[in-house]
């Protein structure tokens, strides 16, 4: 998020974030923004203090910005992972998420990032999804939400939530289609060679 002329996408990082929840969308969005700068978007990662973050499986990631140094973001992406559990009770983090969402035109989540959005009060009356093992918890946290249990991702206007882990890649490609075009999303998908052929 260093190009001052770009519209910005911020990926929120925190201790215990699931690696692919953040890195999958990062790969999609960074490929897009770096290979097609004429589209006018940039993407960066932000954490509370800007220090290195240890992810759920031990990968360490250095964010581009802290809360204080991050430029305004038009799109916010909140990943999931085991680290979301303490965040769900962290009033300071929830206030920050509300602030980010209020200033953004589009709020998105991957996996159990939706649980944090629910605790922040951002999913009231919305169509949503999350990791399959947390669907019941999501419905409990936000009883007014329409929890879509079989969706890879759910686009509800200014809110997009995705199912677990690898579904964030699909959601990010959808995001490219929304922010630019379906053709651009296809170019990105081909560029990162995302053509899943599961072995089973």
WODA-V61550 format. One record per residue. N is the residue number from 1. PSI is psi as a letter, one per 20 degrees, with the letter a starting at -180 (999 if undefined). OMEGA is omega in whole degrees, 0 to 359 (999 if undefined). Layout:
n=[N;N]
psi=[PSI;PSI]
omega=[OMEGA;OMEGA]
This chain:
n=[1;2;3;4;5;6;7;8;9;10;11;12;13;14;15;16;17;18;19;20;21;22;23;24;25;26;27;28;29;30;31;32;33;34;35;36;37;38;39;40;41;42;43;44;45;46;47;48;49;50;51;52;53;54;55;56;57;58;59;60;61;62;63;64;65;66;67;68;69;70;71;72;73;74;75;76;77;78;79;80;81;82;83;84;85;86;87;88;89;90;91;92;93;94;95;96;97;98;99;100;101;102;103;104;105;106;107;108;109;110;111;112;113;114;115;116;117;118;119;120;121;122;123;124;125;126;127;128;129;130;131;132;133;134;135;136;137;138;139;140;141;142;143;144;145;146;147;148;149;150;151;152;153;154;155;156;157;158;159;160;161;162;163;164;165;166;167;168;169;170;171;172;173;174;175;176;177;178;179;180;181;182;183;184;185;186;187;188;189;190;191;192;193;194;195;196;197;198;199;200]
psi=[l;i;o;i;j;q;p;q;p;p;p;p;q;q;p;j;p;p;g;h;h;g;h;g;h;g;g;g;h;h;g;g;h;h;i;m;h;i;i;k;q;q;q;r;q;q;r;g;j;i;r;q;p;p;r;h;j;i;p;p;p;o;r;h;q;r;g;h;i;p;r;q;p;h;p;p;o;o;r;b;r;h;i;h;g;h;h;h;j;n;h;g;g;h;g;g;g;g;g;g;h;h;i;q;i;p;p;q;q;p;c;j;h;h;h;g;h;g;h;i;k;i;j;p;j;q;p;r;r;a;q;h;i;j;g;g;g;g;h;g;h;n;h;i;q;o;o;o;i;j;p;g;r;p;o;l;d;j;p;p;q;r;a;p;e;i;h;h;g;g;g;h;h;h;g;g;g;g;h;f;q;h;h;g;h;g;g;g;g;h;h;j;l;n;m;p;n;q;i;999]
omega=[183;181;184;181;185;167;195;173;180;174;183;177;182;179;180;176;177;187;186;176;182;186;176;175;178;181;179;187;178;176;180;189;181;181;179;183;179;178;171;179;171;181;178;181;181;174;183;185;179;180;179;182;174;183;188;184;172;176;178;184;178;179;176;188;165;175;187;185;184;174;179;181;178;178;179;179;179;178;177;183;183;179;178;185;176;180;180;180;183;185;180;179;181;176;180;179;177;180;179;182;181;182;182;174;182;177;182;176;173;172;184;168;178;179;177;178;178;180;177;179;186;184;182;177;184;172;189;170;178;177;186;180;182;181;180;179;178;179;178;181;181;184;181;183;173;183;181;192;184;184;175;171;181;176;181;177;180;178;174;176;179;176;192;163;185;178;177;176;178;180;180;176;175;179;176;179;180;185;178;182;176;180;178;178;177;179;179;180;178;181;179;179;179;179;189;172;184;182;181;999]
